[in-house]
Amino acid sequence: MSRLLVFLTLLTGTSLLLAACEPAPTAFDFDAPLSETSIYQHDAVWQTDEEDSLALADFRGGPVALAMVYADCGTACPLIVQDMKRLGKAADVPLRYVLVSLDPERDTPERMRAFRHMHAIGDGWTMLRGSEDDVQTLAALLGVRYRPDSDGTIAHSNIITLLDGHGDVVVQQEGLGLDPAPAVAALHASLTR
């Protein structure tokens, strides 16, 4: 046997052995029941900035970064968006991004699209608005506190919530301009469970 043929045979055998050692990708079980603490249990219908209707459970299947913001915010909300982008870049896994309006009365689809454009939010992002009751319920579930002020601004918690594929909270990053490494580590740990 020629040396080249022996080399190719060994190379092919080694490649097959290495491929056999890699864990097979696991399919997401969409039929698995949601936990009692899953955010996806909140069965409200939301409207996107594209005027489509969807439920939070429509995001089931992969990790989600979610935050509550409002379009007229000129302080914290743009920073939350930047923090979400930084977190997504550091995570190095496909994330879906969801922004839920704290001001559904004024955040019309047009205003949300303007916010999307102003902050260069791409296609992997979904902007949602819902009823006041649904916004209050989601805020309570996420521990987001907010209060409309007389000048039209809304004082609110600066929280980014990472959800696993079943809508359970993996970790929350509270504050602005934080190092995303702890949240990313928690996300990666949740993906290996």
Secondary structure as the mmCIF struct_conf table of DSSP 4:
data_model
#
loop_
_struct_conf.conf_type_id
_struct_conf.id
_struct_conf.beg_label_comp_id
_struct_conf.beg_label_asym_id
_struct_conf.beg_label_seq_id
_struct_conf.end_label_comp_id
_struct_conf.end_label_asym_id
_struct_conf.end_label_seq_id
HELX_RH_AL_P HELX_RH_AL_P1 ARG A 3 CYS A 21
BEND BEND1 GLU A 22 GLU A 22
HELX_LH_PP_P HELX_LH_PP_P1 PRO A 23 PHE A 28
TURN_TY1_P TURN_TY1_P1 PHE A 30 ASP A 31
BEND BEND2 ALA A 32 ALA A 32
HELX_LH_PP_P HELX_LH_PP_P2 PRO A 33 SER A 35
TURN_TY1_P TURN_TY1_P2 GLU A 36 THR A 37
HELX_RH_3T_P HELX_RH_3T_P1 ILE A 39 GLN A 41
STRN STRN1 TRP A 46 THR A 48
TURN_TY1_P TURN_TY1_P3 ASP A 49 GLU A 50
BEND BEND3 GLU A 51 GLU A 51
STRN STRN2 SER A 53 LEU A 54
HELX_RH_3T_P HELX_RH_3T_P2 LEU A 56 PHE A 59
TURN_TY1_P TURN_TY1_P4 ARG A 60 GLY A 61
BEND BEND4 GLY A 62 GLY A 62
STRN STRN3 VAL A 64 VAL A 69
TURN_TY1_P TURN_TY1_P5 ALA A 71 ASP A 72
BEND BEND5 GLY A 74 THR A 75
HELX_RH_AL_P HELX_RH_AL_P2 ALA A 76 ALA A 91
BEND BEND6 VAL A 93 VAL A 93
STRN STRN4 ARG A 96 SER A 101
BEND BEND7 LEU A 102 LEU A 102
TURN_TY1_P TURN_TY1_P6 PRO A 104 ARG A 106
HELX_RH_AL_P HELX_RH_AL_P3 PRO A 109 MET A 118
TURN_TY1_P TURN_TY1_P7 HIS A 119 ALA A 120
TURN_TY1_P TURN_TY1_P8 ASP A 123 GLY A 124
STRN STRN5 TRP A 125 ARG A 129
HELX_RH_AL_P HELX_RH_AL_P4 GLU A 132 LEU A 142
TURN_TY1_P TURN_TY1_P9 GLY A 143 GLY A 143
STRN STRN6 TYR A 146 PRO A 148
TURN_TY1_P TURN_TY1_P10 SER A 150 ASP A 151
BEND BEND8 GLY A 152 GLY A 152
STRN STRN7 ILE A 154 HIS A 156
STRN STRN8 ILE A 159 LEU A 163
TURN_TY1_P TURN_TY1_P11 GLY A 165 HIS A 166
BEND BEND9 GLY A 167 GLY A 167
STRN STRN9 VAL A 169 GLU A 174
BEND BEND10 GLY A 175 GLY A 177
BEND BEND11 PRO A 180 PRO A 180
HELX_RH_AL_P HELX_RH_AL_P5 ALA A 181 LEU A 191
TURN_TY1_P TURN_TY1_P12 THR A 192 THR A 192
#
